[in-house]
Each structure stands twice: as C-alpha cells, then as structure tokens.
C-alpha cells in the first residue's frame, strides 16, 4: 500500500492545535505517517482534541530531534514552500508533481516536509530536499495555515491514487419511447390550457424538450410528470 | 473578476474557530466572499484570531437567517457532501467539477454551501442545490474539518483559473429567488389540481425541485414554466 510509503514531517511546529489538525488532515486522505521534528508541545490536550478521529495517527507520530534523523530512510524528500526562493532546487506546483510523488511512493519511501508556522523551512532544511513544491494561491494573500497546507498537499497526492474516475451512481433513465409519450401528453395538455398556440405549437415544445432532456429524467420522474398532467385533465372533466 | 462571483456559504456553523479559519482559507485562494447562515457565535474573538491575514473577509461576511436569503441572487448553487446520498441531484468530485464551476462564475454568481460541522447539509438544504460535490478521501476515515473542506474546495476551484480561456458560451441562469417563486407557484397549482396531498406536499415537491434544479433553468425557461402554470389558473377561472 503506497499511502504507507508517504510520510508527512512537521519541522519545529509551535502550535499543538496545528499538529492535531495535521494528523486529522492526513488521516482523511488515507495516510497514516506523521513525523514531528522537535515539536514545541507534544503530546498536548489541544493536539489531541484537534486530531478528532485520527487520534491514533497523532499518538503514533514519530518524534525526532533533527530533520536528518527524521528523513534517514527516505528516498525522496519533498520540501514545501510558499515562495520560489531557491532556483537550485527544482520547484513545481503540487498539482503538477503529485503524480510523480505517487509513482515514487509505489516502491520507495517519500517524505514531505513542512517548516514552522511563521518562518517556513530554513535554507538548511531545503538543502536536504530533492524537490520543492508549492501550493498555487491567490495573489493578494497567500499565507496558508500549516495544517491547511498539509491538507491540500495530502488531498492532491491522494487524488493521484485514483487512476480512473469513480463511477457515477446511476439512475434508471427513462427510455426514448417513454420521453416521447411524455412529450405527446404534455403537448396535448398545453393545447387544452391554451398555453400553446394550436397553429404553431412546435417552437415552445422544442424549448420544453430541451429543458427536460437536459435534466435526464428517470422512470420515476416521468411518472410524476405524467401524474401532474393527468391530475389536470381529471380536474377539467369534473 | 470571476473570483468575486463565487461565494462560500457556511450554514449553521457552530465553532467560531472554523468560521475564522474558513475566511483565511478562501482568502489564500483569491476569494473574498464569505456568507454565514445563522452562525452560532459571530463575531467572536476566536474567529478573529483564526482568520489571520483575512480578517477583512471575516468582518465583511454576509450574515443571513436562512439559506434562501443567502442564495437569493445566485444562479448556481453547489452543495458539499461527504456522501453520495441523493442520486436525484448530480454529484461529482470537486476535482471533476471545478472547471465547470469556474466557467459559470465568469458571468454569473455561484454559491458553494457547507453544512454544520456535525451533521452536514440537511435534505432541505440539498433541495436548493443544482449540483453536489464531494472531496475524494481515504476509505478508513473521511471526516474533514469544516474549514479544511473549505480550503480544499477553494484550492481546487482556484486551480481552474490558471490557464483556461474565458470563451465558454453561457446561459443566463435563473436566480435562487426566481426559482423559489417558481416552486411556490408550482406547489400552489399542484395543490389546486389535486396532484399534491395537502397534508404532505413536501415529498413530491422535493422530487420536482431536484428535477428542475438538475436542469439549471435559465430566465426564459422559468418564464415558460410559469406561463404554463398561469395558463392553467386562467382556464380554471373561466
């Protein structure tokens, strides 16, 4: 299971709330490996509370004193950064690089590292990275909360695991014949109400067909619509 | 600027921290419009703290008592859900649908709505949605924090803004207010014809709303549908 080959490392995190929220964030995306380098407060009641249903991930987090220790057995180290600051290290958006991270993780261990809340990764940390990734943001304000950044990156890498789009739940769509009978019924009633001009019913009927075709009615819905038409006709007879 | 045509609506949010974090989340992705329906605590020191550099977004948030009021001038209403629970409302991953949301927002107002932390959107809320989106998650644990969900969806829609040409032909979709008036008119007429049971009109109305929401009616089509209803009412008077 390649999710298990990916590890999220928080370097010098200062807020326990962010540590707990990061545990939850990776948990929702099917990842289990959280690693903390020199955390300010750990364990802590606030990180427990924010981890919600991912408490096990928080409690099993690896804790190291140095980044070197944390990444000792990693084959690919990805640094996260808000800025394109080091042209010597290749940098891509997480959107562009998620697939290659995923592919590497099929056979080898990948570490994704996040710097402290206020300063981001240091130059020394970045020197340990094979690649950098950034999260595309708006221009005016680009400062994601640490746990939010973990969430977005975990989300984007997890997407790469879905090779094929998931199947849409299917409804039993009405057949062409059923739709034809519905449209005949509709036209008849609208001629009775006077809504359609008997000399030129076609144009409005085309618009109505376009509307209902777009909605892709299922069997049940055709029955409801025809029930409405019938309820009108019965009322007229009385 | 089409970012400004997209609005993020939190329905009944209970934790002010989430409200503040949601403001920051949308701010980092270049969005500015936060809307709160019946917030439990607002304004609140914790939401201010968590909004960080997006305090202006929090302070300018629109506050409404009802969802109907919040979406009154929206042409496209997108509900967010963790489950594929209503097959009558189209559902896609945010990954698949971000581009079409973006294209609609080039000319028309789009609302993206998020339910309360614990329960998600109610069936009544979902009845007001044209489409549903979900965030693909891991299988074992899929419960994203509210503000995290806002972050991922804002991120994914913002991605669609990069590199897509603005040349999609668009229809003038009817506003939420116009749709609400149409549904009221429809319900009234169906009570008159006897199609709806006066003691329990809701269930069938829900199915009808799902059908018409799916079709995404434009102004002209709403006029046609209401013309049909009026033609019936005039006929009855004679």
Interface residues (C-beta under 8 A of the other chain):
Chain A: X3 X21 X24 X25 X27 X28 X29 X30 X31 X52 X53 X54 X95 X135 X136 X137 X138 X139 X140 X141 X142 X143 X144 X145 X147 X148 X151 X152 X155 X158 X159 X162 X165 X166 X168 X169 X170 X171 X190 X192 X193 X194 X195 X204 X207 X208 X211 X212 X214 X215 X216 X217 X218 X220 X221 X224 X227 X228 X231 X232 X234 X235 X236
Chain B: X3 X21 X24 X25 X27 X28 X29 X30 X31 X52 X53 X54 X84 X87 X88 X91 X92 X93 X95 X96 X135 X136 X137 X138 X139 X140 X141 X142 X143 X144 X145 X147 X148 X151 X152 X155 X158 X159 X162 X190 X192 X193 X194 X195 X204 X207 X208 X211 X212 X214 X215 X216 X217 X220 X221 X224 X227 X228 X231 X232 X234 X235 X236
